[in-house]
């Protein structure tokens, strides 16, 4: 047996050595081929499979200016070029610059995020669509206006299809003239710069165990990640063709693959289409999370959801509905055990189905790329307006202003009525939150979908537990007070917490849609109140509620809600507004002090500073006292306009904190690690 194992190991090592040798030979042959390409294989002026041109972001640079040059590259259909690290085969382009005296370019171009191409078990890092590496040209000082600045580039590269490869060379030229630095080709450079990976502000850690490499990358949980992949800058970091598994663990991403690096790891982490981050990692201990797909994590989250749902019953939006069902049992008094249990099970079924339905919708939206969570529907002011109408209707019903089937099922028996009541209780519970819910539902979002739906079901079960206990434990039912006039008084008392829920929803509509949202919410209250009161008067005359009135009750809130736009705006910290250079100029013209900060969802340092120093009561009070205006630049999606502004302040990325004192010519660049006292001292 031991001999067989040894033979298997030797065979595996032999195959691996042959694979590596094959890659080396292919690369050497391609490199030698490239040396003879111009003379033997590619006519000097013949067609090229990569169309290239050299473009500058200004045709008239100032003396001493840093000019961005783009190698605008467009592959022919079916062909691809190679990234700075080609992968298992091919070779990276080489650049030979001819520049005027005193001019220089950065040694390494900035490359956009590549794609992967697996051919015959060999991983290639390539570009199959148009792309543009960027190079910084440093113009020498002391040149007179009108001085010509010729730039020449000889580039050797490999271009391939899935079956053949051809080495090619091109000579590119660009003639600049010293001038005023007026920008050129702005739209093109905005697009090209947006495709360049952004530097991640924090370093990662990697660990190798049993031949398996795990890289822990600090990335805030709020940062969106779509189709992630890691592209190493050099060899001997990861095995290129090895599968990569990327998982989220709180404020970090874990990349699991094969590799035995001997030193630091550096490369690009793709986090979305044409969106990436440059990352670095050093060897260290990586704490692996408990298997989130395991039954222990699922059971713990389920227990937390049940407990959180149980606590929800004392919240003002749920307690009145639960109490109505309890009053129904008290009024029923002599109902059979079977009836009480059917009511309890129906209520539980309705609550569980509503929670599972909301949970399934949340998981589906997140799978589609939306960063939604529990109560996600409350992020849309139109849904908030509809909830205002519903909770106000329940309030008026509890106050005795009308009886209508929508809320009346809460005080009537039968399996269907109990199911509807449980579903209503779960739906109106979404504005409320309580202990244990956050951790449980947060865990549900990273569990496999069957376990996640079980956690949401646990929330509904916890919400239904008090009524299940009343329905299945006769001793508890016997402790309920006997029917009497007190029940009507108590019902009217229950209208108070439901009315508080209405006020909370009005406040939410105002926060989301401003004055317009508040006005629409108030109009919804007036319309709903008038229509329900009209239906109530008809009921007291014995004429019934009326189908026309019932239809109007449904349509009026929907029509009012439709006047609002969907989706709440992202809340700004410390009452900040979105950054723009025009807004900054206007505030400075008014003589206002301005604090401008630039952040991104994937920037861990940004989030730490915001939580510890920016979005604090002390900072808000200090800014209000000194009338400091706050501008927030969100660079999460690589906005090229913000990127130019950040680059103009000698920063490659975020965080960037600027303070403009009244009358100051230039801003004060604050440290990347903030303290509350530092911000409170700004005047």
C-alpha positions as CSV (number, residue, x, y, z in Angstrom):
1,X,0.0,0.0,0.0
2,X,2.8,2.4,0.9
3,X,4.6,1.6,-2.3
4,X,1.4,2.5,-4.2
5,X,1.1,5.8,-2.4
6,X,4.7,6.6,-3.2
7,X,4.2,5.7,-6.8
8,X,1.1,7.9,-7.1
9,X,3.0,10.8,-5.5
10,X,5.9,10.4,-7.9
11,X,3.5,10.2,-10.9
12,X,1.7,13.3,-9.8
13,X,5.0,15.2,-9.4
14,X,6.2,14.0,-12.8
15,X,3.0,15.2,-14.5
16,X,3.2,18.6,-12.6
17,X,6.9,18.9,-13.7
18,X,6.0,18.2,-17.3
19,X,3.2,20.8,-17.2
20,X,5.6,23.4,-15.8
21,X,8.3,22.5,-18.3
22,X,5.7,22.8,-21.1
23,X,4.8,26.3,-19.9
24,X,8.4,27.3,-19.8
25,X,9.2,26.0,-23.2
26,X,6.1,27.7,-24.7
27,X,7.1,31.0,-23.1
28,X,10.7,30.7,-24.3
29,X,9.7,29.8,-27.9
30,X,7.2,32.7,-27.9
31,X,9.9,35.1,-26.6
32,X,12.4,34.0,-29.3
33,X,9.7,34.2,-31.9
34,X,9.0,37.8,-30.8
35,X,12.6,38.8,-31.3
36,X,12.4,37.8,-35.0
37,X,8.8,38.9,-35.4
38,X,9.4,42.2,-37.3
39,X,11.8,40.7,-39.8
40,X,10.4,37.3,-40.4
41,X,6.7,37.1,-39.4
42,X,5.1,40.5,-39.4
43,X,5.5,42.9,-42.3
44,X,6.7,46.4,-41.2
45,X,3.5,48.0,-42.4
46,X,1.2,45.0,-42.5
47,X,-2.1,44.5,-40.7
48,X,-2.0,44.0,-37.0
49,X,-4.5,41.9,-34.9
50,X,-4.3,44.6,-32.2
51,X,-5.1,48.1,-33.4
52,X,-3.2,50.6,-31.3
53,X,-2.8,54.3,-30.9
54,X,-1.0,56.5,-28.4
55,X,-3.2,59.2,-26.8
56,X,-2.5,61.9,-24.2
57,X,-4.9,63.5,-21.8
58,X,-3.6,66.9,-23.0
59,X,-2.0,67.8,-26.3
60,X,-0.3,70.9,-24.8
61,X,1.2,69.9,-21.4
62,X,2.6,72.5,-19.0
63,X,6.3,72.3,-18.0
64,X,6.6,69.9,-15.1
65,X,3.1,68.4,-15.6
66,X,2.4,64.7,-15.2
67,X,0.6,63.6,-18.4
68,X,-1.4,60.4,-18.7
69,X,-0.7,58.5,-21.9
70,X,-3.1,55.8,-23.0
71,X,-2.2,52.9,-25.3
72,X,-5.7,52.6,-26.8
73,X,-5.8,48.9,-27.9
74,X,-8.6,47.2,-29.9
75,X,-8.3,43.4,-30.5
76,X,-9.6,42.0,-33.8
77,X,-12.6,39.8,-33.4
78,X,-11.6,36.4,-32.0
79,X,-8.1,37.6,-30.9
80,X,-6.8,38.6,-27.5
81,X,-3.9,40.5,-26.0
82,X,-2.2,39.8,-22.7
83,X,-2.1,41.4,-19.2
84,X,1.1,42.4,-17.4
85,X,1.2,38.8,-16.1
86,X,0.1,36.6,-19.0
87,X,-0.5,33.5,-16.8
88,X,0.5,30.0,-17.7
89,X,1.4,30.8,-21.3
90,X,2.3,33.7,-23.6
91,X,4.3,36.7,-22.5
92,X,3.6,40.3,-21.3
93,X,4.1,43.2,-23.7
94,X,7.4,45.0,-23.6
95,X,7.8,48.8,-24.0
96,X,10.7,50.8,-25.4
97,X,10.2,54.5,-25.0
98,X,12.1,57.3,-26.9
99,X,11.6,60.6,-25.1
100,X,13.0,64.1,-25.2
101,X,15.8,65.0,-22.8
102,X,14.6,65.2,-19.2
103,X,11.3,63.5,-19.8
104,X,10.6,60.1,-18.2
105,X,7.7,57.6,-17.8
106,X,6.8,55.4,-14.9
107,X,8.3,52.0,-15.1
108,X,5.1,50.0,-14.9
109,X,1.9,50.9,-16.8
110,X,-1.5,50.9,-15.0
111,X,-3.4,48.0,-16.4
112,X,-7.2,47.6,-16.5
113,X,-8.8,44.5,-15.0
114,X,-8.2,41.5,-17.3
115,X,-10.4,38.4,-17.9
116,X,-9.5,34.7,-17.6
117,X,-9.1,32.3,-20.5
118,X,-8.6,28.6,-19.8
119,X,-7.2,26.7,-22.8
120,X,-6.0,23.0,-22.5
121,X,-5.7,23.4,-18.7
122,X,-3.6,26.5,-19.0
123,X,-4.8,29.7,-17.5
124,X,-4.3,33.0,-19.4
125,X,-4.9,36.5,-18.2
126,X,-6.1,38.4,-21.3
127,X,-8.1,41.1,-22.9
128,X,-10.7,40.2,-25.5
129,X,-12.4,43.6,-25.7
130,X,-10.9,47.1,-26.2
131,X,-8.6,48.2,-23.4
132,X,-6.1,50.9,-22.6
133,X,-3.0,50.6,-20.3
134,X,-2.1,54.0,-18.9
135,X,1.4,55.4,-18.4
136,X,2.4,58.6,-16.6
137,X,4.7,60.8,-18.6
138,X,6.6,63.4,-16.5
139,X,7.3,66.5,-18.5
140,X,10.6,68.3,-17.6
141,X,10.5,71.7,-16.0
142,X,11.8,74.9,-17.7
143,X,10.5,74.2,-21.2
144,X,9.3,77.3,-23.2
145,X,5.8,77.5,-24.5
146,X,5.6,76.0,-28.0
147,X,8.5,73.6,-27.4
148,X,7.8,70.3,-29.3
149,X,7.7,67.2,-27.2
150,X,7.9,64.1,-29.4
151,X,7.0,60.7,-27.8
152,X,7.9,57.4,-29.5
153,X,7.0,53.9,-28.3
154,X,8.2,50.5,-29.7
155,X,6.0,47.8,-28.3
156,X,6.5,44.0,-28.7
157,X,3.5,41.8,-27.8
158,X,1.8,38.5,-28.4
159,X,-1.7,38.2,-29.8
160,X,-3.6,34.9,-29.9
161,X,-6.8,33.2,-30.8
162,X,-7.9,29.9,-29.1
163,X,-5.7,28.0,-31.6
164,X,-2.8,30.1,-32.8
165,X,-0.5,32.9,-31.5
166,X,1.3,35.6,-33.5
167,X,4.0,37.9,-32.1
168,X,3.7,41.4,-33.4
169,X,5.5,44.8,-33.0
170,X,4.3,48.3,-33.5
171,X,5.9,51.7,-33.4
172,X,3.6,54.3,-32.0
173,X,4.2,58.1,-32.0
174,X,2.7,61.2,-30.4
175,X,3.7,64.8,-30.9
176,X,2.9,67.1,-28.0
177,X,3.7,70.8,-27.7
178,X,4.4,72.6,-24.4
179,X,1.3,74.8,-23.6
180,X,-1.3,75.5,-21.1
181,X,-2.2,71.9,-20.1
182,X,-5.8,72.1,-21.5
183,X,-7.4,68.6,-21.1
184,X,-8.2,66.6,-24.2
185,X,-10.1,63.3,-24.9
186,X,-11.8,63.7,-21.5
187,X,-14.6,61.2,-22.1
188,X,-12.1,58.5,-23.3
189,X,-9.8,59.0,-20.3
190,X,-12.8,59.0,-17.9
191,X,-13.7,55.6,-19.2
192,X,-10.1,54.3,-19.3
193,X,-9.3,55.5,-15.7
194,X,-12.5,54.0,-14.4
195,X,-11.3,50.6,-15.6
196,X,-8.0,50.8,-13.6
197,X,-8.1,48.9,-10.3
198,X,-8.3,51.1,-7.2
199,X,-5.7,50.7,-4.4
200,X,-7.2,49.0,-1.4
201,X,-6.3,50.9,1.8
202,X,-5.6,48.0,4.1
203,X,-3.2,45.0,3.6
204,X,-4.4,41.4,3.7
205,X,-3.0,38.2,5.2
206,X,-2.4,34.8,3.7
207,X,-1.9,31.4,5.1
208,X,-0.8,28.1,3.5
209,X,-1.9,24.8,5.0
210,X,-1.6,21.4,3.4
211,X,-1.0,23.0,0.1
212,X,-4.1,25.1,0.3
213,X,-3.7,28.9,0.1
214,X,-6.2,31.2,1.8
215,X,-5.9,34.9,1.4
216,X,-7.9,37.2,3.7
217,X,-8.7,40.6,2.2
218,X,-10.2,43.3,4.4
219,X,-13.3,44.5,2.6
220,X,-16.3,46.1,4.4
221,X,-19.5,44.0,4.4
222,X,-21.4,46.8,2.7
223,X,-19.1,46.6,-0.4
224,X,-20.8,44.9,-3.4
225,X,-18.8,42.0,-4.9
226,X,-19.8,40.4,-8.2
227,X,-18.0,37.5,-9.9
228,X,-14.8,37.9,-7.9
229,X,-11.4,36.6,-9.0
230,X,-7.8,37.2,-8.0
231,X,-5.1,37.9,-10.6
232,X,-1.5,37.8,-9.2
233,X,1.1,40.3,-10.4
234,X,3.8,37.7,-10.7
235,X,4.6,33.9,-10.6
236,X,5.1,31.7,-7.6
237,X,2.1,33.3,-5.7
238,X,-0.8,31.1,-6.8
239,X,-1.3,28.2,-9.2
240,X,-2.9,30.0,-12.1
241,X,-5.3,27.3,-13.3
242,X,-6.4,26.2,-9.8
243,X,-10.0,26.9,-9.0
244,X,-10.7,29.9,-6.7
245,X,-13.4,30.0,-4.1
246,X,-14.3,33.4,-2.8
247,X,-16.5,33.7,0.3
248,X,-17.6,36.6,2.5
249,X,-16.8,36.6,6.2
250,X,-18.0,39.8,7.7
251,X,-15.6,42.6,6.8
252,X,-13.3,40.5,4.8
253,X,-13.2,38.2,1.7
254,X,-11.5,34.8,1.9
255,X,-9.9,33.6,-1.4
256,X,-9.2,29.9,-1.2
257,X,-7.0,28.4,-4.0
258,X,-3.7,26.4,-4.5
259,X,-0.3,27.9,-4.1
260,X,2.9,28.1,-2.1
261,X,4.1,31.7,-2.1
262,X,7.5,32.4,-0.6
263,X,6.9,36.1,0.1
264,X,4.3,38.8,-0.1
265,X,1.4,38.4,-2.5
266,X,0.2,41.3,-4.7
267,X,-2.3,41.4,-7.5
268,X,-5.8,42.6,-8.6
269,X,-9.0,41.4,-7.0
270,X,-11.9,41.7,-9.5
271,X,-15.1,42.8,-7.6
272,X,-17.3,43.6,-10.6
273,X,-17.4,44.1,-14.4
274,X,-14.4,46.3,-15.2
275,X,-14.0,47.0,-11.5
276,X,-11.1,45.8,-9.4
277,X,-8.9,46.6,-6.4
278,X,-5.1,46.2,-6.1
279,X,-4.3,44.3,-3.0
280,X,-1.3,43.1,-1.0
281,X,-1.0,40.4,1.5
282,X,1.7,39.1,3.8
283,X,2.1,35.7,5.4
284,X,0.4,35.3,8.8
285,X,-2.4,33.5,10.6
286,X,-5.8,33.5,8.9
287,X,-8.6,32.7,11.3
288,X,-11.1,30.7,9.3
289,X,-14.8,31.0,10.2
290,X,-16.9,28.2,11.4
291,X,-18.5,26.4,8.4
292,X,-21.6,28.6,7.9
293,X,-23.3,25.8,6.0
294,X,-23.1,23.6,9.1
295,X,-26.0,22.7,11.2
296,X,-24.6,24.4,14.2
297,X,-24.6,27.8,12.6
298,X,-28.0,27.3,11.1
299,X,-29.5,26.1,14.5
300,X,-27.9,29.1,16.3
301,X,-29.4,31.5,13.8
302,X,-32.8,29.7,13.9
303,X,-32.8,30.0,17.7
304,X,-31.9,33.7,17.6
305,X,-34.7,34.3,15.0
306,X,-37.3,32.5,17.2
307,X,-36.3,34.6,20.2
308,X,-36.2,37.8,18.2
309,X,-39.7,37.0,16.8
310,X,-41.0,36.4,20.3
311,X,-39.8,39.8,21.5
312,X,-41.4,41.5,18.5
313,X,-44.8,40.7,20.1
314,X,-44.4,43.6,22.6
315,X,-43.6,46.1,19.9
316,X,-46.3,48.7,19.2
317,X,-46.9,47.5,15.7
318,X,-47.6,43.9,16.6
319,X,-49.0,43.9,20.2
320,X,-52.5,45.2,19.2
321,X,-53.0,42.4,16.6
322,X,-51.9,39.7,19.0
323,X,-54.2,41.2,21.7
324,X,-57.2,41.1,19.3
325,X,-56.7,37.4,18.8
326,X,-56.4,36.9,22.6
327,X,-59.6,38.9,23.0
328,X,-61.3,36.6,20.5
329,X,-60.4,33.6,22.6
330,X,-61.6,35.3,25.7
331,X,-64.9,36.2,24.0
332,X,-65.2,32.6,22.7
333,X,-64.8,31.3,26.2
334,X,-66.4,27.9,25.6
335,X,-64.9,27.2,22.2
336,X,-63.6,23.7,21.9
337,X,-60.0,22.7,22.2
338,X,-60.0,21.8,18.6
339,X,-61.1,25.3,17.6
340,X,-58.5,27.0,19.8
341,X,-55.8,24.9,18.3
342,X,-56.9,25.5,14.7
343,X,-56.8,29.2,15.4
344,X,-53.3,29.0,16.9
345,X,-51.9,26.9,14.0
346,X,-53.6,29.1,11.4
347,X,-52.0,32.2,13.0
348,X,-48.6,30.5,13.1
349,X,-48.9,29.3,9.5
350,X,-49.8,32.9,8.3
351,X,-46.8,34.4,10.2
352,X,-44.4,31.8,9.0
353,X,-45.5,32.0,5.4
354,X,-45.2,35.8,5.4
355,X,-41.7,35.7,6.9
356,X,-40.6,33.0,4.5
357,X,-42.0,34.9,1.6
358,X,-40.3,38.1,2.5
359,X,-37.0,36.1,3.1
360,X,-37.2,34.4,-0.3
361,X,-37.7,37.8,-1.9
362,X,-34.7,39.2,-0.1
363,X,-32.5,36.3,-1.1
364,X,-33.6,36.6,-4.7
365,X,-32.9,40.3,-4.8
366,X,-29.5,39.8,-3.2
367,X,-28.7,37.1,-5.7
368,X,-29.5,39.7,-8.4
369,X,-26.9,42.1,-6.9
370,X,-29.2,44.2,-4.7
371,X,-27.8,44.9,-1.2
372,X,-31.2,44.6,0.6
373,X,-32.0,43.2,4.0
374,X,-34.9,42.8,6.5
375,X,-37.5,45.5,6.0
376,X,-36.1,46.3,2.6
377,X,-39.5,47.3,1.4
378,X,-39.3,50.2,3.8
379,X,-36.5,51.6,1.7
380,X,-39.2,52.6,-0.9
381,X,-41.3,55.6,0.2
382,X,-44.2,54.4,-1.9
383,X,-44.4,51.2,0.2
384,X,-44.1,53.3,3.3
385,X,-47.2,55.3,2.2
386,X,-49.2,52.1,1.7
387,X,-48.1,51.0,5.1
388,X,-49.3,54.3,6.5
389,X,-52.8,53.6,5.0
390,X,-52.9,50.1,6.4
391,X,-51.8,50.9,9.9
392,X,-54.1,53.9,10.1
393,X,-57.0,51.7,8.9
394,X,-56.1,49.2,11.8
395,X,-56.0,52.2,14.2
396,X,-59.5,53.4,13.2
397,X,-60.8,49.9,13.4
398,X,-59.5,49.5,16.9
399,X,-61.0,52.8,17.8
400,X,-64.4,51.6,16.6
401,X,-64.8,53.9,13.7
402,X,-65.7,51.2,11.2
403,X,-65.8,47.4,10.7
404,X,-64.4,46.2,7.5
405,X,-63.1,42.7,6.5
406,X,-59.5,43.8,6.0
407,X,-58.7,44.3,9.7
408,X,-61.8,42.7,11.0
409,X,-60.4,39.2,10.4
410,X,-58.1,39.9,13.3
411,X,-61.1,39.6,15.7
412,X,-62.9,36.8,14.1
413,X,-62.3,33.1,14.2
414,X,-61.8,30.4,11.5
415,X,-58.7,29.0,10.0
416,X,-58.7,31.5,7.1
417,X,-59.1,34.5,9.4
418,X,-56.3,33.2,11.7
419,X,-53.9,32.7,8.7
420,X,-54.6,36.2,7.5
421,X,-54.1,37.7,10.9
422,X,-50.7,35.9,11.3
423,X,-49.6,37.2,7.9
424,X,-50.7,40.7,8.8
425,X,-48.8,40.6,12.1
426,X,-45.6,39.5,10.3
427,X,-46.0,42.1,7.6
428,X,-46.6,45.1,10.0
429,X,-43.7,43.8,12.1
430,X,-41.2,44.7,9.5
431,X,-40.8,48.4,10.7
432,X,-39.9,47.0,14.1
433,X,-36.7,45.4,15.3
434,X,-35.5,43.9,18.5
435,X,-32.7,42.0,20.2
436,X,-31.3,38.9,18.6
437,X,-33.0,39.7,15.2
438,X,-30.0,41.5,13.7
439,X,-27.5,38.7,14.2
440,X,-29.9,36.0,13.2
441,X,-31.1,37.6,10.0
442,X,-27.6,38.7,9.2
443,X,-26.5,35.1,9.5
444,X,-29.4,34.0,7.3
445,X,-28.0,36.1,4.4
446,X,-24.8,34.1,4.2
447,X,-26.3,30.7,4.8
448,X,-27.3,28.4,2.0
449,X,-30.8,29.2,0.9
450,X,-32.6,26.3,2.6
451,X,-31.0,27.1,5.9
452,X,-31.7,30.9,5.3
453,X,-35.4,30.2,4.7
454,X,-35.5,28.1,7.9
455,X,-34.2,31.1,9.8
456,X,-36.9,33.4,8.4
457,X,-39.4,30.7,9.3
458,X,-38.0,30.8,12.8
459,X,-38.8,34.5,13.0
460,X,-42.4,33.8,12.1
461,X,-42.6,30.9,14.6
462,X,-41.3,33.2,17.4
463,X,-43.9,35.8,16.4
464,X,-46.6,33.2,16.7
465,X,-45.4,31.5,19.9
466,X,-47.6,33.4,22.4
467,X,-50.8,32.6,20.5
468,X,-49.6,29.0,20.0
469,X,-49.2,28.8,23.8
470,X,-52.7,30.2,24.4
471,X,-54.2,27.9,21.9
472,X,-52.6,24.7,23.1
473,X,-52.4,25.3,26.9
474,X,-55.9,25.3,28.4
475,X,-54.6,26.7,31.7
476,X,-53.5,29.9,29.9
477,X,-56.9,30.3,28.3
478,X,-58.6,29.9,31.6
479,X,-56.5,32.8,33.0
480,X,-57.8,35.1,30.3
481,X,-60.4,37.6,31.8
482,X,-64.1,36.8,31.2
483,X,-65.9,38.7,28.4
484,X,-67.4,42.1,29.3
485,X,-67.4,45.8,28.5
486,X,-63.8,46.0,29.4
487,X,-62.9,44.3,26.1
488,X,-64.2,47.2,24.1
489,X,-62.4,49.7,26.2
490,X,-59.2,47.6,25.9
491,X,-59.6,47.5,22.1
492,X,-59.7,51.3,22.0
493,X,-56.6,51.4,24.2
494,X,-54.8,49.2,21.6
495,X,-55.4,51.9,19.0
496,X,-52.8,54.1,20.8
497,X,-49.7,51.9,20.0
498,X,-50.9,51.4,16.5
499,X,-51.3,55.2,16.1
500,X,-47.7,55.6,17.3
501,X,-46.7,53.2,14.5
502,X,-48.5,55.5,12.0
503,X,-46.5,58.5,13.3
504,X,-43.3,56.5,13.0
505,X,-44.1,55.7,9.4
506,X,-44.9,59.4,8.7
507,X,-41.5,60.3,10.0
508,X,-39.9,57.6,7.8
509,X,-41.7,59.0,4.7
510,X,-40.4,62.5,5.6
511,X,-36.8,61.1,6.0
512,X,-36.9,59.3,2.7
513,X,-38.8,61.7,0.4
514,X,-38.5,65.0,2.3
515,X,-41.5,67.4,2.5
516,X,-43.1,65.8,-0.4
517,X,-43.1,62.4,1.3
518,X,-44.6,64.0,4.5
519,X,-47.4,65.8,2.5
520,X,-48.3,62.6,0.6
521,X,-48.4,60.7,3.9
522,X,-50.7,63.2,5.5
523,X,-52.9,63.2,2.4
524,X,-53.1,59.5,2.6
525,X,-54.2,59.7,6.3
526,X,-56.9,62.2,5.4
527,X,-58.2,60.2,2.4
528,X,-58.1,56.9,4.3
529,X,-59.8,58.4,7.3
530,X,-62.6,60.1,5.3
531,X,-63.3,57.0,3.2
532,X,-63.3,54.6,6.2
533,X,-65.5,56.9,8.3
534,X,-67.9,57.1,5.3
535,X,-68.0,53.3,5.3
536,X,-68.4,53.2,9.1
537,X,-71.5,55.4,8.9
538,X,-73.0,53.2,6.3
539,X,-72.4,50.2,8.5
540,X,-74.1,51.9,11.5
541,X,-77.1,52.5,9.3
542,X,-77.2,48.8,8.4
543,X,-76.3,49.4,4.7
544,X,-73.0,47.6,4.7
545,X,-69.6,49.1,4.0
546,X,-70.2,49.4,0.2
547,X,-68.1,48.0,-2.6
548,X,-67.5,51.4,-4.1
549,X,-66.2,52.8,-0.8
550,X,-64.0,49.7,-0.3
551,X,-62.5,50.0,-3.8
552,X,-61.8,53.7,-3.2
553,X,-60.0,52.8,0.1
554,X,-57.7,50.5,-1.9
555,X,-57.1,52.9,-4.9
556,X,-56.7,56.2,-3.1
557,X,-53.5,55.3,-1.1
558,X,-52.1,53.6,-4.2
559,X,-52.6,56.6,-6.4
560,X,-51.0,58.9,-3.8
561,X,-48.1,56.6,-3.3
562,X,-47.5,56.5,-7.1
563,X,-46.7,60.2,-7.0
564,X,-43.5,59.5,-5.2
565,X,-40.3,58.1,-6.8
566,X,-39.1,54.7,-5.8
567,X,-36.0,54.0,-3.7
568,X,-34.8,56.0,-0.8
569,X,-31.6,58.0,-1.2
570,X,-28.5,56.7,0.6
571,X,-28.4,58.5,3.9
572,X,-25.6,61.0,4.2
573,X,-23.4,61.1,7.2
574,X,-23.3,64.2,9.4
575,X,-25.9,65.8,7.2
576,X,-23.5,65.8,4.3
577,X,-24.5,66.4,0.7
578,X,-23.0,64.8,-2.5
579,X,-19.7,66.3,-3.5
580,X,-19.3,68.3,-6.7
581,X,-16.8,70.8,-7.6
582,X,-19.6,73.3,-8.4
583,X,-21.1,72.8,-4.9
584,X,-17.7,73.2,-3.3
585,X,-17.0,76.5,-5.2
586,X,-20.4,77.8,-4.2
587,X,-19.9,77.1,-0.5
588,X,-16.4,78.7,-0.6
589,X,-17.8,81.7,-2.3
590,X,-20.3,82.1,0.6
591,X,-17.3,82.1,3.0
592,X,-18.4,78.8,4.6
593,X,-15.9,76.4,6.0
594,X,-16.1,73.0,4.2
595,X,-15.2,69.5,5.2
596,X,-15.0,67.2,2.2
597,X,-14.4,63.5,2.6
598,X,-14.1,60.8,-0.1
599,X,-15.1,57.3,0.8
600,X,-16.0,53.9,-0.8
601,X,-18.0,50.9,0.5
602,X,-14.9,48.7,0.0
603,X,-12.6,51.0,2.0
604,X,-12.2,49.6,5.5
605,X,-10.3,52.6,6.8
606,X,-13.1,54.9,5.5
607,X,-15.7,53.0,7.5
608,X,-13.7,53.0,10.6
609,X,-13.1,56.7,10.5
610,X,-16.8,57.4,9.7
611,X,-18.0,55.3,12.7
612,X,-15.4,56.5,15.2
613,X,-14.8,60.2,14.2
614,X,-17.1,61.6,11.5
615,X,-20.6,60.3,12.2
616,X,-20.6,61.1,15.9
617,X,-22.6,63.5,18.1
618,X,-19.5,65.5,19.0
619,X,-18.5,66.1,15.4
620,X,-22.1,67.0,14.4
621,X,-22.4,69.5,17.3
622,X,-19.0,71.0,16.4
623,X,-19.8,71.3,12.7
624,X,-23.2,72.8,13.5
625,X,-21.6,75.3,15.9
626,X,-19.1,76.5,13.4
627,X,-21.4,76.2,10.4
628,X,-19.1,73.7,8.7
629,X,-20.6,72.4,5.4
630,X,-20.0,68.7,4.7
631,X,-19.5,67.2,1.2
632,X,-19.3,63.5,0.7
633,X,-17.7,62.0,-2.4
634,X,-18.7,58.3,-2.9
635,X,-16.0,56.6,-5.0
636,X,-17.5,53.1,-4.6
637,X,-18.1,52.7,-8.3
638,X,-14.9,54.5,-9.4
639,X,-16.6,57.7,-10.5
640,X,-14.0,59.2,-13.0
641,X,-14.9,62.8,-12.0
642,X,-14.1,62.1,-8.4
643,X,-11.1,60.1,-9.5
644,X,-9.6,63.1,-11.2
645,X,-10.3,65.3,-8.2
646,X,-8.6,62.8,-5.8
647,X,-5.6,62.4,-8.1
648,X,-5.3,66.2,-8.3
649,X,-4.6,66.1,-4.5
650,X,-1.8,63.6,-4.9
651,X,-3.8,60.6,-3.7
652,X,-4.2,57.3,-5.6
653,X,-7.3,56.4,-3.7
654,X,-9.5,56.8,-0.7
655,X,-9.8,57.8,2.1
656,X,-9.1,61.5,1.4
657,X,-10.1,64.2,3.9
658,X,-10.0,67.9,3.0
659,X,-10.8,70.9,5.1
660,X,-11.3,74.3,3.4
661,X,-11.0,77.1,5.9
662,X,-12.8,80.4,4.9
663,X,-10.5,82.4,2.7
664,X,-7.8,79.8,2.4
665,X,-6.3,79.3,-1.0
666,X,-5.7,75.6,-0.6
667,X,-7.4,72.9,1.5
668,X,-5.8,71.3,4.6
669,X,-5.2,67.6,3.8
670,X,-6.1,65.7,7.0
671,X,-4.4,62.5,8.0
672,X,-6.0,59.2,6.9
673,X,-6.6,58.2,10.5
674,X,-9.0,60.7,12.1
675,X,-9.9,61.4,15.7
676,X,-13.1,63.1,17.0
677,X,-11.0,65.9,18.6
678,X,-9.3,66.6,15.3
679,X,-12.6,67.2,13.5
680,X,-14.1,69.1,16.5
681,X,-11.2,71.5,16.3
682,X,-12.0,72.5,12.7
683,X,-13.3,76.1,12.5
